[in-house]
């Protein structure tokens, strides 16, 4: 999803692990969204 290990380590210091899994599950790959929107427009 584009998250680096460093991003995860920073977030894990301020959020519970379960919350991080929810955030990752609700995310989308930026490159995929860009390509889909580019095709639609």
PyMOL Python script that loads the backbone (N, CA, C, O; Angstrom):
from pymol import cmd

cmd.read_pdbstr("""\
ATOM      1  N   UNK A   1       0.801  -1.183   0.000  1.00  0.00           N
ATOM      2  CA  UNK A   1       0.000   0.000   0.000  1.00  0.00           C
ATOM      3  C   UNK A   1       0.855   1.262   0.000  1.00  0.00           C
ATOM      4  O   UNK A   1       0.325   2.372   0.041  1.00  0.00           O
ATOM      5  N   UNK A   2       2.128   1.102  -0.045  1.00  0.00           N
ATOM      6  CA  UNK A   2       2.996   2.271  -0.068  1.00  0.00           C
ATOM      7  C   UNK A   2       3.530   2.671   1.289  1.00  0.00           C
ATOM      8  O   UNK A   2       4.210   3.690   1.411  1.00  0.00           O
ATOM      9  N   UNK A   3       3.233   1.887   2.313  1.00  0.00           N
ATOM     10  CA  UNK A   3       3.742   2.190   3.643  1.00  0.00           C
ATOM     11  C   UNK A   3       5.132   1.588   3.799  1.00  0.00           C
ATOM     12  O   UNK A   3       5.340   0.411   3.505  1.00  0.00           O
ATOM     13  N   UNK A   4       6.063   2.379   4.251  1.00  0.00           N
ATOM     14  CA  UNK A   4       7.400   1.861   4.521  1.00  0.00           C
ATOM     15  C   UNK A   4       7.443   1.327   5.948  1.00  0.00           C
ATOM     16  O   UNK A   4       6.550   1.597   6.751  1.00  0.00           O
ATOM     17  N   UNK A   5       8.472   0.579   6.247  1.00  0.00           N
ATOM     18  CA  UNK A   5       8.652   0.085   7.617  1.00  0.00           C
ATOM     19  C   UNK A   5       8.817   1.257   8.582  1.00  0.00           C
ATOM     20  O   UNK A   5       8.352   1.206   9.721  1.00  0.00           O
ATOM     21  N   UNK A   6       9.477   2.301   8.119  1.00  0.00           N
ATOM     22  CA  UNK A   6       9.677   3.482   8.963  1.00  0.00           C
ATOM     23  C   UNK A   6       8.340   4.141   9.292  1.00  0.00           C
ATOM     24  O   UNK A   6       8.119   4.573  10.423  1.00  0.00           O
ATOM     25  N   UNK A   7       7.442   4.219   8.298  1.00  0.00           N
ATOM     26  CA  UNK A   7       6.112   4.779   8.545  1.00  0.00           C
ATOM     27  C   UNK A   7       5.366   3.955   9.589  1.00  0.00           C
ATOM     28  O   UNK A   7       4.720   4.508  10.479  1.00  0.00           O
ATOM     29  N   UNK A   8       5.458   2.636   9.476  1.00  0.00           N
ATOM     30  CA  UNK A   8       4.785   1.765  10.438  1.00  0.00           C
ATOM     31  C   UNK A   8       5.348   1.952  11.843  1.00  0.00           C
ATOM     32  O   UNK A   8       4.591   2.008  12.812  1.00  0.00           O
ATOM     33  N   UNK A   9       6.657   2.047  11.957  1.00  0.00           N
ATOM     34  CA  UNK A   9       7.278   2.219  13.267  1.00  0.00           C
ATOM     35  C   UNK A   9       6.836   3.527  13.922  1.00  0.00           C
ATOM     36  O   UNK A   9       6.559   3.561  15.121  1.00  0.00           O
ATOM     37  N   UNK A  10       6.770   4.603  13.134  1.00  0.00           N
ATOM     38  CA  UNK A  10       6.319   5.892  13.670  1.00  0.00           C
ATOM     39  C   UNK A  10       4.871   5.805  14.142  1.00  0.00           C
ATOM     40  O   UNK A  10       4.537   6.278  15.229  1.00  0.00           O
ATOM     41  N   UNK A  11       4.019   5.203  13.327  1.00  0.00           N
ATOM     42  CA  UNK A  11       2.602   5.113  13.669  1.00  0.00           C
ATOM     43  C   UNK A  11       2.374   4.188  14.855  1.00  0.00           C
ATOM     44  O   UNK A  11       1.482   4.434  15.667  1.00  0.00           O
ATOM     45  N   UNK A  12       3.165   3.130  14.965  1.00  0.00           N
ATOM     46  CA  UNK A  12       2.960   2.175  16.054  1.00  0.00           C
ATOM     47  C   UNK A  12       3.292   2.770  17.417  1.00  0.00           C
ATOM     48  O   UNK A  12       2.885   2.230  18.445  1.00  0.00           O
ATOM     49  N   UNK A  13       4.021   3.867  17.432  1.00  0.00           N
ATOM     50  CA  UNK A  13       4.345   4.530  18.697  1.00  0.00           C
ATOM     51  C   UNK A  13       3.155   5.308  19.251  1.00  0.00           C
ATOM     52  O   UNK A  13       3.091   5.574  20.451  1.00  0.00           O
ATOM     53  N   UNK A  14       2.207   5.675  18.377  1.00  0.00           N
ATOM     54  CA  UNK A  14       1.084   6.504  18.822  1.00  0.00           C
ATOM     55  C   UNK A  14      -0.274   5.832  18.672  1.00  0.00           C
ATOM     56  O   UNK A  14      -1.274   6.359  19.159  1.00  0.00           O
ATOM     57  N   UNK A  15      -0.330   4.677  18.007  1.00  0.00           N
ATOM     58  CA  UNK A  15      -1.604   3.987  17.782  1.00  0.00           C
ATOM     59  C   UNK A  15      -1.492   2.518  18.190  1.00  0.00           C
ATOM     60  O   UNK A  15      -0.412   1.928  18.175  1.00  0.00           O
ATOM     61  N   UNK A  16      -2.631   1.953  18.553  1.00  0.00           N
ATOM     62  CA  UNK A  16      -2.676   0.526  18.845  1.00  0.00           C
ATOM     63  C   UNK A  16      -2.518  -0.256  17.535  1.00  0.00           C
ATOM     64  O   UNK A  16      -2.892   0.231  16.468  1.00  0.00           O
ATOM     65  N   UNK A  17      -1.974  -1.447  17.622  1.00  0.00           N
ATOM     66  CA  UNK A  17      -1.737  -2.272  16.438  1.00  0.00           C
ATOM     67  C   UNK A  17      -3.036  -2.576  15.687  1.00  0.00           C
ATOM     68  O   UNK A  17      -3.052  -2.592  14.457  1.00  0.00           O
ATOM     69  N   UNK A  18      -4.099  -2.810  16.408  1.00  0.00           N
ATOM     70  CA  UNK A  18      -5.393  -3.092  15.778  1.00  0.00           C
ATOM     71  C   UNK A  18      -5.848  -1.895  14.944  1.00  0.00           C
ATOM     72  O   UNK A  18      -6.356  -2.057  13.835  1.00  0.00           O
ATOM     73  N   UNK A  19      -5.663  -0.715  15.482  1.00  0.00           N
ATOM     74  CA  UNK A  19      -6.047   0.507  14.760  1.00  0.00           C
ATOM     75  C   UNK A  19      -5.226   0.649  13.480  1.00  0.00           C
ATOM     76  O   UNK A  19      -5.750   1.072  12.450  1.00  0.00           O
ATOM     77  N   UNK A  20      -3.952   0.299  13.541  1.00  0.00           N
ATOM     78  CA  UNK A  20      -3.093   0.371  12.353  1.00  0.00           C
ATOM     79  C   UNK A  20      -3.566  -0.595  11.274  1.00  0.00           C
ATOM     80  O   UNK A  20      -3.536  -0.264  10.089  1.00  0.00           O
ATOM     81  N   UNK A  21      -4.000  -1.781  11.673  1.00  0.00           N
ATOM     82  CA  UNK A  21      -4.518  -2.747  10.695  1.00  0.00           C
ATOM     83  C   UNK A  21      -5.781  -2.220  10.024  1.00  0.00           C
ATOM     84  O   UNK A  21      -5.976  -2.423   8.826  1.00  0.00           O
ATOM     85  N   UNK A  22      -6.634  -1.550  10.781  1.00  0.00           N
ATOM     86  CA  UNK A  22      -7.840  -0.960  10.201  1.00  0.00           C
ATOM     87  C   UNK A  22      -7.479   0.128   9.197  1.00  0.00           C
ATOM     88  O   UNK A  22      -8.077   0.213   8.124  1.00  0.00           O
ATOM     89  N   UNK A  23      -6.503   0.956   9.545  1.00  0.00           N
ATOM     90  CA  UNK A  23      -6.085   2.029   8.641  1.00  0.00           C
ATOM     91  C   UNK A  23      -5.501   1.455   7.356  1.00  0.00           C
ATOM     92  O   UNK A  23      -5.802   1.942   6.266  1.00  0.00           O
ATOM     93  N   UNK A  24      -4.673   0.433   7.474  1.00  0.00           N
ATOM     94  CA  UNK A  24      -4.070  -0.189   6.287  1.00  0.00           C
ATOM     95  C   UNK A  24      -5.140  -0.854   5.435  1.00  0.00           C
ATOM     96  O   UNK A  24      -5.063  -0.809   4.207  1.00  0.00           O
ATOM     97  N   UNK A  25      -6.123  -1.463   6.053  1.00  0.00           N
ATOM     98  CA  UNK A  25      -7.185  -2.123   5.316  1.00  0.00           C
ATOM     99  C   UNK A  25      -8.081  -1.151   4.575  1.00  0.00           C
ATOM    100  O   UNK A  25      -8.679  -1.513   3.562  1.00  0.00           O
ATOM    101  N   UNK A  26      -8.183   0.069   5.058  1.00  0.00           N
ATOM    102  CA  UNK A  26      -9.014   1.084   4.421  1.00  0.00           C
ATOM    103  C   UNK A  26      -8.255   1.931   3.414  1.00  0.00           C
ATOM    104  O   UNK A  26      -8.833   2.832   2.806  1.00  0.00           O
ATOM    105  N   UNK A  27      -6.980   1.657   3.229  1.00  0.00           N
ATOM    106  CA  UNK A  27      -6.187   2.470   2.305  1.00  0.00           C
ATOM    107  C   UNK A  27      -6.271   1.911   0.886  1.00  0.00           C
ATOM    108  O   UNK A  27      -6.778   0.812   0.662  1.00  0.00           O
ATOM    109  N   UNK A  28      -5.766   2.688  -0.054  1.00  0.00           N
ATOM    110  CA  UNK A  28      -5.757   2.286  -1.455  1.00  0.00           C
ATOM    111  C   UNK A  28      -4.388   2.644  -2.037  1.00  0.00           C
ATOM    112  O   UNK A  28      -3.757   3.613  -1.614  1.00  0.00           O
ATOM    113  N   UNK A  29      -3.946   1.860  -2.998  1.00  0.00           N
ATOM    114  CA  UNK A  29      -2.662   2.122  -3.639  1.00  0.00           C
ATOM    115  C   UNK A  29      -2.829   3.357  -4.526  1.00  0.00           C
ATOM    116  O   UNK A  29      -3.679   3.378  -5.416  1.00  0.00           O
ATOM    117  N   UNK A  30      -2.030   4.364  -4.282  1.00  0.00           N
ATOM    118  CA  UNK A  30      -2.164   5.642  -4.975  1.00  0.00           C
ATOM    119  C   UNK A  30      -1.997   5.473  -6.482  1.00  0.00           C
ATOM    120  O   UNK A  30      -2.757   6.059  -7.253  1.00  0.00           O
ATOM    121  N   UNK A  31      -1.022   4.689  -6.908  1.00  0.00           N
ATOM    122  CA  UNK A  31      -0.782   4.509  -8.344  1.00  0.00           C
ATOM    123  C   UNK A  31      -1.970   3.861  -9.041  1.00  0.00           C
ATOM    124  O   UNK A  31      -2.274   4.197 -10.185  1.00  0.00           O
ATOM    125  N   UNK A  32      -2.634   2.948  -8.373  1.00  0.00           N
ATOM    126  CA  UNK A  32      -3.809   2.300  -8.955  1.00  0.00           C
ATOM    127  C   UNK A  32      -4.941   3.308  -9.090  1.00  0.00           C
ATOM    128  O   UNK A  32      -5.579   3.385 -10.140  1.00  0.00           O
ATOM    129  N   UNK A  33      -5.198   4.082  -8.038  1.00  0.00           N
ATOM    130  CA  UNK A  33      -6.260   5.073  -8.093  1.00  0.00           C
ATOM    131  C   UNK A  33      -5.978   6.107  -9.172  1.00  0.00           C
ATOM    132  O   UNK A  33      -6.894   6.521  -9.883  1.00  0.00           O
ATOM    133  N   UNK A  34      -4.747   6.524  -9.303  1.00  0.00           N
ATOM    134  CA  UNK A  34      -4.363   7.485 -10.333  1.00  0.00           C
ATOM    135  C   UNK A  34      -4.659   6.923 -11.723  1.00  0.00           C
ATOM    136  O   UNK A  34      -5.220   7.627 -12.563  1.00  0.00           O
ATOM    137  N   UNK A  35      -4.296   5.682 -11.975  1.00  0.00           N
ATOM    138  CA  UNK A  35      -4.518   5.069 -13.274  1.00  0.00           C
ATOM    139  C   UNK A  35      -6.009   4.916 -13.583  1.00  0.00           C
ATOM    140  O   UNK A  35      -6.434   5.146 -14.715  1.00  0.00           O
ATOM    141  N   UNK A  36      -6.801   4.530 -12.581  1.00  0.00           N
ATOM    142  CA  UNK A  36      -8.239   4.380 -12.779  1.00  0.00           C
ATOM    143  C   UNK A  36      -8.871   5.724 -13.119  1.00  0.00           C
ATOM    144  O   UNK A  36      -9.658   5.822 -14.061  1.00  0.00           O
ATOM    145  N   UNK A  37      -8.533   6.746 -12.366  1.00  0.00           N
ATOM    146  CA  UNK A  37      -9.097   8.071 -12.629  1.00  0.00           C
ATOM    147  C   UNK A  37      -8.636   8.629 -13.972  1.00  0.00           C
ATOM    148  O   UNK A  37      -9.401   9.293 -14.671  1.00  0.00           O
ATOM    149  N   UNK A  38      -7.386   8.357 -14.327  1.00  0.00           N
ATOM    150  CA  UNK A  38      -6.872   8.815 -15.607  1.00  0.00           C
ATOM    151  C   UNK A  38      -7.668   8.191 -16.762  1.00  0.00           C
ATOM    152  O   UNK A  38      -7.976   8.871 -17.741  1.00  0.00           O
ATOM    153  N   UNK A  39      -7.996   6.911 -16.648  1.00  0.00           N
ATOM    154  CA  UNK A  39      -8.780   6.225 -17.676  1.00  0.00           C
ATOM    155  C   UNK A  39     -10.209   6.750 -17.734  1.00  0.00           C
ATOM    156  O   UNK A  39     -10.785   6.866 -18.816  1.00  0.00           O
ATOM    157  N   UNK A  40     -10.782   7.065 -16.580  1.00  0.00           N
ATOM    158  CA  UNK A  40     -12.150   7.560 -16.544  1.00  0.00           C
ATOM    159  C   UNK A  40     -12.266   8.969 -17.119  1.00  0.00           C
ATOM    160  O   UNK A  40     -13.250   9.315 -17.773  1.00  0.00           O
ATOM    161  N   UNK A  41     -11.244   9.763 -16.861  1.00  0.00           N
ATOM    162  CA  UNK A  41     -11.289  11.155 -17.325  1.00  0.00           C
ATOM    163  C   UNK A  41     -10.593  11.269 -18.654  1.00  0.00           C
ATOM    164  O   UNK A  41     -10.518  12.360 -19.220  1.00  0.00           O
TER     165      UNK A  41
END
""", "prot")
cmd.dss("prot")
cmd.show_as("cartoon", "prot")
cmd.util.cbc("prot")
cmd.orient("prot")
